Amino acid sequence: MSMFQIKKPNRDGAESQALEPTEAPSEEMDRDREEKRKLVSIGDAGAFAKRDANIDLKVELHQSLLDQINLAALDAMSREQVADEIGDIIADELAKKSHALNAAERKQLVDDVLDELLGLGPLEPLLKDTTITDILVNGYKDVFVERFGTLERSPVMFKDERHLLRIIQKIVSDVGRRIDESSPMVDARLSDGSRVNAVVPPLALDGSLLSIRKFAKVPISLERLVEIGSVPEPVAEILRGCVGARRNILISGGTGSGKTTMLNAMSAFIGHDERIVTIEDSAELQLQQEHVARLETRPPNVEGRGEVAMRDLVKNALRMRPDRIIVGEVRAGEAFDMLQAMNTGHEGSMTTIHANTPRDALSRVEQMIGMAGIDMPAKAARAQIASAVNVVIQVSRLSDGRRRLTSVSEITGMEGEVITLQEIFRFRLQGRESDGSVKGSFEATGIRPRFLDAFDAHGIAVSPELFRPDAKLD
């Protein structure tokens, strides 16, 4: 007899024991779902209507199940066991409501109700689709996804605004955060590290807004970035060397350009004998080393107390004996504390910043120092930046949706009141191919970087031919 039970009425009204697990749902359901997705993507309105014809029924069945099942038992049972149990309950409910469904439709309905019960409801199929990178919900009726760099409408929708709000509440409560009228914006994450941002009324005028930036279950490596054409192999060799030679690295880029992906990929080359402390607003980094201490900020509670800001964590990290500090993204005064860490024995630290060019990135760091509330002359702030940061890497999302490395620059010091920045590699745009993809090539500028001395000191050998202006990098 199983110790975990779901309360399921028998034909005579008694409750049954939990049954043995059934086989996992067949691939027929996945094929059907994929076919519907394809129909919608080419504008078949009939497929859209078919996909959501039973949305009211799904939510109604979900509410009915909540009254009949033992919620405490769910956590200890597999999805297949739960599917087997609720399949019979759904059959009974459909019989009461005189709904006639064929076997495939019933399987789909059970799967959708399971998503409501155990997951994030209508979002589950999108989260399972590995071709989708972003999920954008603009109110309960309008859901868009990004696939291969292109936005398209999804057939998914929610029953109403309350249904969407319930899913948002489920996401944020799982990571100990809250969202309501008094705190209508929140950053959160899913269990797989995917980044979530939600905005609810009164700030969202036309219904709640939800954005999910999906993360790969297996971190994308630098080798994979080379394979898909985001980074040339010779330049990847230099990036590996920069990590191994303990250069302080600033990764710059716009929204959705792949900054965190690049940070994850480069962090893989940190030695397993080093202690790493990561600091993030919402934990996204997927470091593979054994000795990693992860810290995450905390928003204020309902009373407006208990907030732990990024600056507090960076300061605390200095007391944790780190070899390297990795800050997911600097946005404000924590930039000053990060520079202090880089200047005081934590070489090889890394962070990301929102900026369109390497020069803009340095200007933004200077502005952030001012946000720390420290009265520091501009020249002194720039001197701090010049002595702390060694390499600036620029990543961009091109007009065809592809993300790639576009510049590798080195900070060499100060000339007067100006930070000297020399570009080592750059991506030169050359137009478009016939299929609309961006045409361009990666090239060396002909400048021999000063960090090669650090490479030699750490026993890292690279060919000087990589820096010839006529060298073939792509």
N, C-alpha and C positions, 0 to 999 in steps of 0.2 A: 504494500500500500504506500502510495506517495505521500510524503508529509506536506506537499504543496498542493493545494486544491483551488479550483475555481468553482464558484457556486453556479451550477448549471441545472436548471429545472428539467427533470425527466418528464416523460409523458404523463406520469401519475402525480407530478408536482413535487417529488422528492429531489434532493440535491445529489448529484453524482460525484464520484471521486475523479481526480485528474487522470486522464487517460495517458497511455504511452505515447511518446513522441511519434509524429508521422514524418514521412519524407518531406524534404524541403520542397517548396513550390517549384513546379516544372518551369522549363525555359519558354514554354508557350506564352506565359504571361508577359515575359520580357520582350518576346518577339512582337506580341500584340501592342505593347506599349511603345516600342520603337517604331512600329508601322504608323501608329497614330501621330507620333511626333513628326515623322516625315511628311505625313499628309498636311499637318498644320503648318509646317515650315514652308510649304509651297502654296499656302493660302487657301486650303480647303476648309471653308466655313462649316461644312457638314461634319467634318472630323472634330472640329472644335466643340460643336454642340454635343456630339456623341460622347466625347471625353468627360464632359461635366454634366451629363443628363441626370446622373444619380447623386449629385453632390448633397442635396437635401436628405436623401435616404441615408447616405454614409454618416452624416452628422447625427441624424436621428438614431441610427443603430448604435453609434458610439455612446450617446447619452444613455440609451437603454442598457448597454453592456455595463456601464459604470454602476448601475443599480443592482446588477446581478452577479458581478464577479468579486472575488476576494483580491483586492488590490495588493495586499501584502505579499501574496503568493507570486505575483507577476515577476518580481525582481529575481526570483530563484528559478524561473522556468525559461526554457529556450523559446525563441520565436516560433519554432515548429510545434512545440507543445501547446503554446497559446493558440496558434492557428487551428490546431486540431480541436481544441476545446470550443473556441468561439464559432467555428464553422457550423456546428450543430445548433448553437444558439441563434445564429443568423438565419439558418434554414427555418427554424421555428418562427422567428420574427417575420420573415418573408411570407410564410404561409398565412400568418395572421393578417398581413397587410395585402394579401392576394397579389404579390409581385412575382411574376414568372420570369426567371432568368435561366439561361442555359449554363452549362458547366463552366465555360470560359468566363462568362460574365460574373458567375458566382465566385470564381477564383479571384478575379480582379477586385470584386467587392470586398472579399475577406482581406485581401492584401491592403486595400485602401483603409479599411477599418483598423487593421493592425498598425498602419502608419499613424492613424489618429490616436490610438491607444498607447503605443510604445514609442513613437517617434514624433516628427514634426508635421504630421498630417500631409497636406498637399505638397509640401516641399520635399518630402522623402524621395520621390522619383528623380527630382532634379539633383538632389545631393548624391544620389547613386550614379548619375550619368557622368562618366569620367570626361566627356567631351565639353562639359560646361565648366567655365571658370568663374563666372559671376552670376548671382541671382539677384534681381532687382524687383522689389515689390512696390508698386505705386498704388496703394489702396487695395482693397480685397478683390477687385475685378481685374486688375492689370498687373501681370507678372511678365517680366522680360528676363532673358538669359543672354549671356555672352558665350558664343561658341566660335572658336578659332578666330578670335578678335573681332567678331561681328555680332551686333545686338539683334535679337529676334524675339518676337512675341511667343510666349509659352501658352499651351492650352490649359495650364493650371490656373485655378482660381479658388478663392475661399468662399464660404457660404455667405458671410456678411462681415462687417467690421468687428463684431465681437469675436468671431472665429479667428480672424487674423490677430487680434489683440491677445487672445488666449495662447496662440503659438509663440508670439513675441515674449509674453510673460514666462512661458516655459523655458525659452532659451536663456533669458537673463537670470532667472531664479536658479538655474543649474550652476551658475558661476558666482552666486552670492550677490547679484546686483539687482537693482529695482528700476522700474519705469512706471511713471504715473503722471498725473497732471502737474504735480509739484516738481517732478524730475523727468521731463518729457524726452530727454535724449540719453542714450546709453551706448557705450562700446562694450562688446562682450565677445565670446568665442564659443565655438562648438567643441565637442569632445575631441574632434580630429585636428583642432587647431585653426579651423577656418574662422576668419575674422567677420564679426557681425556688428552692424551699426543700425540702430532703430531710432525713429523719431515718431512720436505719437501726438495727437491733438492735445493742446491747442496750437502747437507749433506747426504741425502738419495739417494744412487747411483742408485737403481733399481726402483725408483718410490716412491711416498709419503708413509709414514708409519703412521698408526693411531692405538692407543691403547685405549680402553675404559674399565675401571673397573666399572662394574655396581654395584649400591647400591640398596638395597631393599627399596621399597616404604615405607614400615613400618619397622622402625629400629628393628634389631634383639636384643631381650632382653636377659638378663642373664639367665632367665628361659628357653628361647628357646635354648640357648647354652647348657644348662644342658640336655634338651630333646634330642638334636641330638648327645649327647655324646662328645661335645667339652670340657666341664668342669664338673667334678664330683659335685654333689649337696653339699656335706660337704665343698668342697673347695670354691664353690660359696658363701656359707655362710660366709666364712672368707673374701672373696673379698668384699662382701657387708659391712662387719664390717670395713674393711680398709678405705672404702669411708666415712662411717658414723663417724669414729674416726678421720677423717681429716689427714690421712697419705699421704705424698707426694709419688706419684706412677710414676714409669718409666716402660712403656710397651715396651718390646724389641722383635724383630722378624725379619725374612727375608722378602723379597718382596713377597707379596701375602699371608702372613701367617695369616692375620686377626687382625693386630694391631689396625686399626681404628674401626673395628667391636667390638673388646673388649673394646676399649675406650668409644665407644657409649654406650655399654651395662652397663659398670660400672658407667658412668656418670648419669644414670637414678636414682641412689640412693643419689644424691646430693639433699639437702633439697630445697624446693620451696621458702624458705625465704632467700636464699643466692643469691648474685649477681655474675654471672659467666661471664667472658670475654674469648671468644675463639679467637685464632689467627691461621690462616692457610694460606698456599700458594694458595690453591684452596679450597673453602669452601665445606667441605664434612660432617662435624659433624651434627648430627640430634638430638640435645638436646631437651628434652621435657619440661624443666622447663619454667616458665613464664618470669623470669628475666635473660635473656641472651643477652649479647652485642657481636655481631659477627664482627670480623675484618678480612680483607683479604689483602694480599700484592698486590702491583701493579708493573708491569714491566715498564721499561723506554719507553718513546714514540719514535716516528720516529726520533726525534732529539737526542735521548739518554738521555733525561731528565725526571724528574718526578717520578723516581723509589722510591717506598716505600718498604724497606726491612723488613724481619721478626724482626730484632733487633729493628728497629724503632717502630714497633707495640708493641713489648714486653715492651719497655721503656714507651711508651705512656699508655699502659694498667695499669701501676702502678699508674697513675694519675686519673684513672677512678673509684677509690674506689671499686675494686673487692674483693669479699670474696675468690674466687678461680680463678686461671688462667689456662686455658687448651690450650696448644700449640699442634696443629695437629701433627707436627713432627719437631724435632730439627735436623738440618743438619750442622750448622756452628756456628758462633760466638753468635747466640742467646741463645745457651746453657748456657753461662755465665750469661746472664740477667735472664734466667729462674731460675737458681740456686739462684740468688740474691733475686728473688721474693719469692721463697720457704723459704728462710732464714729470710725474713723480714715481717712476719705476714700474709702470704697467704698460710697457711697450707691447705692441701687437694688438692693441684694443681696436674695436671697430664699432661703427654706428652708421645710421642712414639719416638722410635729410631730404626734405622736399625742395628741389631747385631744378631749374632748366639747363643750367650750364655749371661747370666747375667754378667759374668766377662768381656766379650768383650764389653758389653754395657757401663760399667763404664770406660773402656779404651777409648772408642770412645768419651764419654762426656769430658774426660780429654783432648783429642786431639782438640775437638771443642773449649775448653776454650782458647787454644793457637791460634785458628783461629780468636778470638775476638781482636787480636792485643794487648793483655795485657801481660806485662812481669811479669809472676807469677811463682815462683818456683813450681816444680812438687808436692812437699809435701803440699804446700799451696792449690794448685788446688784440690788435693785429699781430703784435709780437708774440702773444700767447698762442694764437692760432698757428703762426708760422713755425713755432718751435714744437708744437704738439702734433700737428697733422703732417704726415709724410706723403701720402698718396690720395688723390681724389679720383674716384671712378664714376663716370657718368653712364647711366643706363636710360634708354628711351623706348617709348612705344611708338613705332613708326605708323604712318598713315594707313598702311595695309593691315594693321592690327598686330604685327609681329613685334616682339620685344627683343632688343639686342643691346649689347655694349656699344657705346658710341665714342667714348674717349677715356684714355688713361693719362692722368697728369701728375706731375710731381711738384711739391712745394719745396723751393730751394732756399728760402729765407726772406729777407726784407731788403728793399732798395728805397731808402728814405722812409716814407710812410706807406709804401705799397708792398703788399705781399707778392713775391715773385713766384709765378706759376708757369711751368713749362710743360707743354703737351708732348707726350711720348708716342702715343698711338691715337689715331682718330679714324672714324668712319666717314668716308666721303660719299655723299649722295650723288647719284648719277642719273636720276630719272626713274622711269617706270617700265616694267616689262609689259608685254602684250596682255598678260593675264591680270594686270593691275597691281602686281606686287612691286615693292620698292626695289630699285636697282642701285647697287652701290658696292664699294669695296673698302676694306680695312687697310690702312697703310701706316708705316712708321714715318715720323717727322724728320728722322735723321739725327735726333738729339740723343746722346748717350746719357742715361739717367745716373744721378749720383747714388741711387740706392744700390747700384751694382757693387759698391764697396761693402755694403752690409751683406749682400749675397755672398761675396767672397769670405767674409768673416764667419758666416754660418755654413760654409762649405757647399753652397748652392751654385752650381755651374750652369750658365746659359750662354748660348752662342752670341757673340757680338754681331753676327750677321743679321740678327733679328731687328737691329736698329738702323739698318741701312735704308735710306728713303726709297730705294727701288726693290726692297724685299717683298716677296709675295707672301702675304699673311692669310688670305682667304683660301 
